[in-house]
Amino acid sequence: MTRPIPDGKRAQQGAPKSVFITGASSGLGRQMAIEFSRRGYQLALTARRLGVLQELQTELAASGGGPVFVAALDVTDEVAVARVLAQARTELGSLDIVVANAGIGHHGTIGKLPFDRVRDTINTNVVGFMATVDAAMHHFKEQGHGHLVGISSVAAFRGMPAGGAYGASKAAVTTYLESLRAETHNSPIIVTTLSPGFIDTPINRGAKSRPFVIGVERGGKLLVDLIERQVEHATVPRWPWSVVARLMAVLPTSVIAKLR
């Protein structure tokens, strides 16, 4: 679903928009940064690897993009999240869009996957995500408008063998944003949940099977297209994953168990 642009935000469309992205050093975060830069956005890019971000900053500047603020950030440190977001807002003047993208993907069967990897997955994908959303909401409420984008996954639609921790973390993302969307209904704050299928990035290159995989450049373009359209929730790409998601929800466990 697409919500109309609130009047408070419509008035600001003459100026270049700004976007804050977590996990921007690789994968979808990096590709979204490139795509947003091509479209004239001001960027605030964060990740744990500052050197990689600085290389991307140089690359975007060389291609004629707008201002790019970069900062090292571990999203599991909620104090740092709030501080870096405030710094980015000061540098760019405002933050119109915040993309909570940082995530990791450890896979393995429950009881066999080392529990420190389970903990890392939940800390980054859930706690770090929630810390980013919380900081963004403080900023948006003070600013009077904003667009919060959370990167979930089709893995949130059904618990799969060897995907328990990752799927549970992304289900938490989806549910948390459902609550936020209800809390901000009829306000100048927009909430978008994007659920990618297999897009060719490092997080899934070790998977045994990657059905319907698409290239990262196409994936980044589709994600930014959907963000600009201000959709509420969409799979990426929409086809075939919107249909596959519904099918996954109703398949019997005996069938799911075979997908090891």
Backbone hydrogen bonds, N-H to C=O, Kabsch-Sander energy under -0.5 kcal/mol:
donor,donor_aa,acceptor,acceptor_aa,energy
3,R,230,Q,-1.3
9,K,6,P,-0.8
10,R,6,P,-2.5
11,A,7,D,-1.7
12,Q,9,K,-1.7
13,Q,10,R,-1.5
15,A,12,Q,-1.3
19,V,42,Q,-2.3
20,F,97,I,-2.8
21,I,44,A,-2.7
22,T,99,V,-2.1
24,A,46,T,-2.7
26,S,23,G,-0.6
29,G,26,S,-0.8
30,R,26,S,-1.4
31,Q,27,G,-2.2
32,M,28,L,-2.8
33,A,29,G,-2.0
34,I,30,R,-2.1
35,E,31,Q,-2.4
36,F,32,M,-3.1
37,S,33,A,-2.3
38,R,34,I,-2.1
39,R,35,E,-1.1
40,G,37,S,-1.8
41,Y,36,F,-2.1
42,Q,17,K,-2.8
43,L,67,P,-2.7
44,A,19,V,-2.4
45,L,69,F,-3.3
46,T,21,I,-2.3
47,A,71,A,-1.2
50,L,48,R,-1.1
53,L,49,R,-1.7
54,Q,50,L,-2.5
55,E,51,G,-1.7
56,L,52,V,-2.0
57,Q,53,L,-2.7
58,T,54,Q,-2.1
59,E,55,E,-2.2
60,L,56,L,-2.7
61,A,57,Q,-2.1
62,A,58,T,-2.2
63,S,59,E,-1.1
64,G,61,A,-1.4
65,G,60,L,-2.4
66,G,41,Y,-0.5
69,F,43,L,-3.1
71,A,45,L,-1.8
73,L,47,A,-2.6
75,V,73,L,-0.6
77,D,74,D,-2.2
78,E,76,T,-0.9
81,V,77,D,-2.2
82,A,78,E,-2.0
83,R,79,V,-2.1
84,V,80,A,-3.0
85,L,81,V,-2.3
86,A,82,A,-1.9
87,Q,83,R,-2.1
88,A,84,V,-2.6
89,R,85,L,-2.2
90,T,86,A,-2.1
91,E,87,Q,-2.5
92,L,88,A,-2.6
93,G,89,R,-1.9
96,D,18,S,-0.8
97,I,18,S,-1.9
98,V,147,H,-2.4
99,V,20,F,-3.6
100,A,98,V,-0.7
100,A,149,V,-3.1
101,N,99,V,-1.3
108,G,162,A,-1.8
112,K,109,T,-2.1
113,L,109,T,-2.8
117,R,114,P,-1.5
118,V,114,P,-1.2
119,R,115,F,-2.8
120,D,116,D,-2.1
121,T,117,R,-2.2
122,I,118,V,-2.3
123,N,119,R,-3.0
124,T,120,D,-2.4
125,N,121,T,-2.7
126,V,122,I,-2.0
127,V,122,I,-2.0
128,G,123,N,-2.4
129,F,124,T,-0.7
130,M,126,V,-2.9
131,A,127,V,-2.4
132,T,128,G,-1.9
133,V,129,F,-2.4
134,D,130,M,-2.7
135,A,131,A,-2.2
136,A,132,T,-2.3
137,M,133,V,-2.5
138,H,134,D,-1.9
139,H,135,A,-1.8
140,F,136,A,-3.1
141,K,137,M,-2.5
142,E,138,H,-1.6
143,Q,139,H,-2.6
144,G,140,F,-2.9
145,H,140,F,-0.8
146,G,188,P,-1.5
147,H,96,D,-1.8
148,L,190,I,-3.1
149,V,98,V,-3.0
149,V,147,H,-0.5
150,G,192,T,-2.7
151,I,100,A,-2.1
152,S,150,G,-0.9
152,S,194,L,-2.9
154,V,196,P,-2.1
156,A,153,S,-1.7
157,F,154,V,-1.7
158,R,155,A,-0.6
163,G,160,M,-2.3
167,G,163,G,-2.9
168,A,164,G,-2.4
169,S,165,A,-2.1
170,K,166,Y,-2.0
171,A,167,G,-2.2
172,A,168,A,-1.9
173,V,169,S,-1.5
174,T,170,K,-2.2
175,T,171,A,-2.5
176,Y,172,A,-2.6
177,L,173,V,-2.1
178,E,174,T,-1.7
179,S,175,T,-2.0
180,L,176,Y,-2.1
181,R,177,L,-2.6
182,A,178,E,-1.8
183,E,179,S,-2.2
184,T,180,L,-1.8
185,H,182,A,-0.8
187,S,184,T,-1.6
190,I,146,G,-2.6
190,I,188,P,-0.5
192,T,148,L,-2.9
193,T,232,E,-2.6
194,L,150,G,-2.4
194,L,192,T,-0.5
195,S,234,A,-2.8
197,G,236,V,-2.8
198,F,211,P,-0.5
199,I,197,G,-0.7
200,D,214,I,-2.8
201,T,199,I,-1.5
204,N,201,T,-1.7
205,R,201,T,-0.7
205,R,202,P,-0.5
207,A,204,N,-1.8
213,V,210,R,-1.4
214,I,198,F,-1.6
219,G,215,G,-2.4
220,G,216,V,-2.8
221,K,217,E,-2.0
222,L,218,R,-2.5
223,L,219,G,-2.3
224,V,220,G,-2.3
225,D,221,K,-2.5
226,L,222,L,-2.2
227,I,223,L,-2.2
228,E,224,V,-2.7
229,R,225,D,-1.6
230,Q,226,L,-0.5
230,Q,227,I,-1.1
231,V,226,L,-1.7
232,E,1,M,-3.1
234,A,193,T,-1.9
236,V,195,S,-1.7
241,W,237,P,-0.6
242,S,238,R,-3.1
243,V,240,P,-1.0
244,V,240,P,-2.6
245,A,241,W,-2.6
246,R,242,S,-0.9
247,L,243,V,-2.1
248,M,244,V,-3.0
249,A,245,A,-1.5
250,V,246,R,-0.7
250,V,247,L,-1.2
251,L,247,L,-1.3
255,V,252,P,-1.1
256,I,252,P,-1.9
257,A,253,T,-2.9
258,K,255,V,-1.1
259,L,256,I,-1.8
260,R,258,K,-0.9
